[in-house]
């Protein structure tokens, strides 16, 4: 761009060239700006050198512990307290109670599940109960997990142990030890 402007302004030579304002047909043009030659010194100040960047760009997914600071009515400021690499961390979702379809499953102890995001889908997994909830949002995944929990709790408790495999009997026993009461 600077090269083109330099060629244009210097092509006028010593002729006076102005940017003008036209008021009407019968009034002479009013000069607003006088176009001058661009000197080599001025041209070198206008040109920014292009610096090749390092093409070895590496992107990593990291997780962190953040602190949000709000002073008065100002916009909140976020400060990173700790950063963890993708390989050394997994997020969890903890259930104190599970609610679905008007029922509340009160638990003896918190149920900790793995929370993952794959592409645009959230997953909440309980390896112990062999349960997975999925959704496009974390809320949808929670609802899906609660629906699955309600289903297997009622299904397994509705069947006699003789009709369940050893693995499903263990899950049924785990569910019954986990659930304090259903409201």
ChimeraX attribute file (.defattr): number of C-alpha atoms within 10 A of each C-alpha:
attribute: neighborCount
match mode: 1-to-1
recipient: residues
	/A:1	7
	/A:2	13
	/A:3	11
	/A:4	9
	/A:5	13
	/A:6	17
	/A:7	12
	/A:8	13
	/A:9	14
	/A:10	16
	/A:11	11
	/A:12	13
	/A:13	11
	/A:14	9
	/A:15	10
	/A:16	9
	/A:17	14
	/A:18	14
	/A:19	12
	/A:20	13
	/A:21	12
	/A:22	12
	/A:23	10
	/A:24	8
	/A:25	7
	/A:26	7
	/A:27	8
	/A:28	11
	/A:29	14
	/A:30	12
	/A:31	12
	/A:32	10
	/A:33	11
	/A:34	10
	/A:35	14
	/A:36	16
	/A:37	16
	/A:38	18
	/A:39	10
	/A:40	10
	/A:41	8
	/A:42	11
	/A:43	14
	/A:44	12
	/A:45	8
	/A:46	13
	/A:47	11
	/A:48	9
	/A:49	7
	/A:50	6
	/A:51	6
	/A:52	6
	/A:53	7
	/A:54	6
	/A:55	6
	/A:56	6
	/A:57	6
	/A:58	5
	/A:59	6
	/A:60	8
	/A:61	8
	/A:62	12
	/A:63	16
	/A:64	12
	/A:65	10
	/A:66	12
	/A:67	13
	/A:68	9
	/A:69	12
	/A:70	11
	/A:71	8
	/A:72	7
	/A:73	6
	/A:74	8
	/A:75	9
	/A:76	12
	/A:77	10
	/A:78	11
	/A:79	11
	/A:80	11
	/A:81	9
	/A:82	10
	/A:83	12
	/A:84	13
	/A:85	12
	/A:86	11
	/A:87	9
	/A:88	8
	/A:89	12
	/A:90	12
	/A:91	13
	/A:92	15
	/A:93	16
	/A:94	14
	/A:95	17
	/A:96	12
	/A:97	18
	/A:98	20
	/A:99	18
	/A:100	17
	/A:101	9
	/A:102	6
	/A:103	11
	/A:104	16
	/A:105	21
	/A:106	18
	/A:107	19
	/A:108	14
	/A:109	14
	/A:110	13
	/A:111	18
	/A:112	17
	/A:113	20
	/A:114	15
	/A:115	21
	/A:116	17
	/A:117	15
	/A:118	8
	/A:119	7
	/A:120	8
	/A:121	14
	/A:122	20
	/A:123	23
	/A:124	25
	/A:125	21
	/A:126	18
	/A:127	11
	/A:128	13
	/A:129	18
	/A:130	12
	/A:131	16
	/A:132	20
	/A:133	21
	/A:134	21
	/A:135	18
	/A:136	14
	/A:137	14
	/A:138	19
	/A:139	12
	/A:140	16
	/A:141	21
	/A:142	24
	/A:143	19
	/A:144	20
	/A:145	23
	/A:146	22
	/A:147	17
	/A:148	16
	/A:149	22
	/A:150	18
	/A:151	13
	/A:152	18
	/A:153	17
	/A:154	12
	/A:155	11
	/A:156	19
	/A:157	15
	/A:158	9
	/A:159	12
	/A:160	9
	/A:161	15
	/A:162	8
	/A:163	10
	/A:164	14
	/A:165	10
	/A:166	11
	/A:167	10
	/A:168	16
	/A:169	18
	/A:170	15
	/A:171	19
	/A:172	22
	/A:173	13
	/A:174	13
	/A:175	19
	/A:176	16
	/A:177	12
	/A:178	16
	/A:179	18
	/A:180	13
	/A:181	12
	/A:182	12
	/A:183	8
